[in-house]
């Protein structure tokens, strides 16, 4: 689970198909938990997207944490 303030790589998909439409870096602003089926919870993260200077909602499987990674040249 991600937390507010985490630096993440977001992946925008084509609908429910696991094909990436767009990707970029952003910061998690908010997290909401939804219980649709009782025993299974879904987390939706509101992410500030640096690339577009806007906000968008993502599910956890479309995000990757970047905090703590080192760039290798």
C-alpha positions as CSV (number, residue, x, y, z in Angstrom):
1,X,0.0,0.0,0.0
2,X,1.2,3.5,-0.9
3,X,1.2,6.5,1.4
4,X,0.5,10.2,0.8
5,X,3.6,12.0,-0.5
6,X,5.1,8.9,-2.1
7,X,6.9,9.5,-5.4
8,X,5.5,7.0,-8.0
9,X,5.6,6.0,-11.6
10,X,2.0,5.9,-12.9
11,X,0.8,3.8,-15.9
12,X,-2.3,4.8,-17.7
13,X,-3.9,1.7,-19.3
14,X,-6.3,1.3,-22.2
15,X,-9.5,0.4,-20.2
16,X,-9.1,-2.9,-18.3
17,X,-6.6,-4.2,-20.8
18,X,-3.0,-4.5,-19.5
19,X,-1.6,-2.3,-22.3
20,X,0.1,0.9,-21.3
21,X,-1.2,4.0,-23.0
22,X,0.9,6.6,-21.2
23,X,3.4,6.7,-18.2
24,X,5.0,9.3,-16.1
25,X,6.1,10.4,-12.6
26,X,3.8,11.8,-9.9
27,X,3.1,12.2,-6.2
28,X,0.3,10.5,-4.3
29,X,-2.1,13.1,-2.9
30,X,-4.9,10.9,-1.4
31,X,-5.9,7.3,-0.9
32,X,-9.5,5.9,-0.7
33,X,-10.5,2.4,0.3
34,X,-13.6,0.8,-1.4
35,X,-15.2,-2.4,-0.3
36,X,-17.1,-3.6,-3.3
37,X,-17.3,-7.3,-2.5
38,X,-17.1,-7.3,1.3
39,X,-13.9,-9.4,1.8
40,X,-11.9,-7.7,-1.0
41,X,-10.8,-4.1,-0.7
42,X,-9.8,-1.9,-3.5
43,X,-7.5,1.2,-3.0
44,X,-7.8,4.1,-5.4
45,X,-5.0,6.7,-5.3
46,X,-5.2,10.3,-6.4
47,X,-1.9,11.2,-8.1
48,X,-0.6,14.6,-9.1
49,X,0.9,14.0,-12.6
50,X,4.0,16.2,-13.2
51,X,3.9,15.6,-16.9
52,X,0.4,17.1,-17.4
53,X,0.2,19.3,-14.2
54,X,-3.1,17.7,-13.3
55,X,-4.6,15.0,-11.0
56,X,-5.8,11.5,-11.9
57,X,-7.0,8.4,-10.0
58,X,-5.1,5.1,-10.3
59,X,-5.5,1.6,-8.8
60,X,-2.5,0.1,-7.0
61,X,-1.5,-2.3,-9.8
62,X,-0.9,0.7,-12.1
63,X,1.6,2.4,-9.7
64,X,5.3,1.7,-8.9
65,X,7.1,3.4,-6.0
66,X,10.2,5.4,-6.9
67,X,11.3,6.6,-3.4
68,X,14.7,5.3,-2.5
69,X,15.8,4.2,-6.0
70,X,19.1,5.3,-7.3
71,X,19.8,6.4,-10.9
72,X,22.5,4.4,-12.6
73,X,24.3,5.9,-15.5
